[in-house]
Amino acid sequence: MPVIGMGTSSYPPADIETAKAAILEAMRAGYRHFDTAFAYGSEKPLGEAIAEALRVGLIQSRDELFITTKLWSSFADPAQIVPACRMSLQNLQLEYVDMYLIHQPVRLTEMISRTPVAAEIIRPLDVKGVWEGMEECKNLGLTKGIGVSNFSCKKMEEVLSIAKIPPAVNQVEMNPVWQQKQLREFCKSRGVHITAYSPLGANNTKWGDNRIVESDVLAEIAKAKGKTTAQVALRWAYEQGVSIVTKSFNKQRMRENLQIFDWALSTDDLEKIDQLLQRKGVTLASILGPHDLVLELDAEV
Ligand SMILES: NC(=O)c1ccc[n+]([C@@H]2O[C@H](COP(=O)([O-])OP(=O)(O)OC[C@H]3O[C@@H](n4cnc5c(N)ncnc54)[C@H](OP(=O)(O)O)[C@@H]3O)[C@@H](O)[C@H]2O)c1
């Protein structure tokens, strides 16, 4: 998995042409890892961008790309997982994805078109049944790897206890103001790779805030190094040994976000970042609504 991936979840949601143009621009900038999900509505523009990149010779083969997509909670039912994966592949115009993740550890009994949702449609995830469906997707060759997203240590224990094929990845919010030390330690001990999402705190989105881009501590470190605050946040994540998915549809910022490899943070910088106040930014409750089961899941570490 390339260490930096381009996120494709945009707020407000971009139209197909805007998203496709941004993805093609990202390929020109050097991105080869793209993170999408059925729920983002970005599978189709990503599929169109890949087809065009092949047509114009921006890439020579689909194998040069690493594509991650996710099983939406409305399909988190054992019988629906293989069909949902096939539907995502159709949207992407691909024969396989590189990584297929369970998007979040809940099931919704209905398809939804807006959030928050009614409490009655939220159910606990059937971890065993759903994971077996994910394993089937891999066994059928629809995906090269399978994993999870937004899983706590407790949920990881559950899936690891029943998995024939263990999850390769847990994609979670991780950044200087939500460092996820306990979860990272746990996943490392069980051989599960972490991908950090919202590494910039998802500023200017409905689900994020400006705590990172407006952090005085990060700005001071950045100034001393001739870097930007965003680059310091991304470099910090990289130095923790995780992969990163970050979204920019802006030509300059998407390039800026790749410039994190030929310099390093000092021990002093890392200590300052270590002391930043910690608070989870992206909660399931902020998306699905403050229902009991959702609040319980949010409270798990
Ligand atoms: N698994 C999950 O449940 C989950 C949840 C959330 C996100 N994700 C994935 O992770 C990806 C990234 O997370 P995210 O989109 O939530 O947040 P993010 O990457 O932390 O932040 C994106 C925001 O930062 C802005 N930005 C990008 N580069 C910047 C820079 N150098 N300086 C200042 N602002 C900058 C972007 O605006 P511009 O586009 O205008 O640059 C956008 O508003 C998503 O797109 C999605 O693929 C997964």
The ligand as a MOL file (V3000), in Angstrom:
LIG
                    3D

  0  0  0     0  0            999 V3000
M  V30 BEGIN CTAB
M  V30 COUNTS 48 52 0 0 0
M  V30 BEGIN ATOM
M  V30 1 N -13.1840 5.2620 7.0430 0
M  V30 2 C -13.8420 6.3230 7.4150 0
M  V30 3 O -14.8440 6.2610 8.1420 0
M  V30 4 C -13.3690 7.6700 6.9390 0
M  V30 5 C -13.8320 8.8500 7.5640 0
M  V30 6 C -13.3550 10.0730 7.0990 0
M  V30 7 C -12.4530 10.1130 6.0380 0
M  V30 8 N -12.0470 8.9590 5.4290 0 CHG=1
M  V30 9 C -11.1370 8.9700 4.2570 0
M  V30 10 O -10.0000 9.7270 4.5710 0
M  V30 11 C -9.8600 10.7770 3.6190 0
M  V30 12 C -9.1770 11.9710 4.2550 0
M  V30 13 O -9.8700 12.4270 5.3980 0
M  V30 14 P -10.7720 13.7420 5.4060 0
M  V30 15 O -11.1310 14.0920 4.0170 0
M  V30 16 O -11.8460 13.4900 6.4080 0 CHG=-1
M  V30 17 O -9.8350 14.8450 6.0430 0
M  V30 18 P -8.3640 15.4660 5.8460 0
M  V30 19 O -7.6220 14.8090 4.7700 0
M  V30 20 O -7.7990 15.5050 7.2300 0
M  V30 21 O -8.7480 16.9740 5.4780 0
M  V30 22 C -9.3580 17.3190 4.2690 0
M  V30 23 C -9.6260 18.8260 4.3110 0
M  V30 24 O -8.3880 19.5220 4.4290 0
M  V30 25 C -8.2010 20.4130 3.3290 0
M  V30 26 N -6.7760 20.3630 3.0020 0
M  V30 27 C -6.1240 19.4040 2.2870 0
M  V30 28 N -4.8140 19.6850 2.2370 0
M  V30 29 C -4.6210 20.8300 2.9220 0
M  V30 30 C -3.4690 21.6180 3.2000 0
M  V30 31 N -2.2730 21.2700 2.7550 0
M  V30 32 N -3.6380 22.7370 3.9400 0
M  V30 33 C -4.8690 23.1040 4.3910 0
M  V30 34 N -6.0080 22.3960 4.1660 0
M  V30 35 C -5.8730 21.2650 3.4240 0
M  V30 36 C -9.1150 19.9070 2.2510 0
M  V30 37 O -9.5560 20.9600 1.4220 0
M  V30 38 P -9.1420 21.0960 -0.1460 0
M  V30 39 O -9.6880 19.9190 -0.8690 0
M  V30 40 O -9.8000 22.3730 -0.5270 0
M  V30 41 O -7.6440 21.1830 -0.1880 0
M  V30 42 C -10.2760 19.3290 3.0530 0
M  V30 43 O -11.1880 20.3640 3.4230 0
M  V30 44 C -11.3010 11.0320 3.1520 0
M  V30 45 O -11.3490 11.7750 1.9460 0
M  V30 46 C -11.7710 9.6040 3.0270 0
M  V30 47 O -11.2650 9.0260 1.8290 0
M  V30 48 C -12.4700 7.7430 5.8820 0
M  V30 END ATOM
M  V30 BEGIN BOND
M  V30 1 1 1 2
M  V30 2 2 2 3
M  V30 3 1 2 4
M  V30 4 1 4 5
M  V30 5 2 4 48
M  V30 6 2 5 6
M  V30 7 1 6 7
M  V30 8 2 7 8
M  V30 9 1 8 9
M  V30 10 1 8 48
M  V30 11 1 9 10
M  V30 12 1 9 46
M  V30 13 1 10 11
M  V30 14 1 11 12
M  V30 15 1 11 44
M  V30 16 1 12 13
M  V30 17 1 13 14
M  V30 18 2 14 15
M  V30 19 1 14 16
M  V30 20 1 14 17
M  V30 21 1 17 18
M  V30 22 2 18 19
M  V30 23 1 18 20
M  V30 24 1 18 21
M  V30 25 1 21 22
M  V30 26 1 22 23
M  V30 27 1 23 24
M  V30 28 1 23 42
M  V30 29 1 24 25
M  V30 30 1 25 26
M  V30 31 1 25 36
M  V30 32 1 26 27
M  V30 33 1 26 35
M  V30 34 2 27 28
M  V30 35 1 28 29
M  V30 36 1 29 30
M  V30 37 2 29 35
M  V30 38 1 30 31
M  V30 39 2 30 32
M  V30 40 1 32 33
M  V30 41 2 33 34
M  V30 42 1 34 35
M  V30 43 1 36 37
M  V30 44 1 36 42
M  V30 45 1 37 38
M  V30 46 2 38 39
M  V30 47 1 38 40
M  V30 48 1 38 41
M  V30 49 1 42 43
M  V30 50 1 44 45
M  V30 51 1 44 46
M  V30 52 1 46 47
M  V30 END BOND
M  V30 END CTAB
M  END
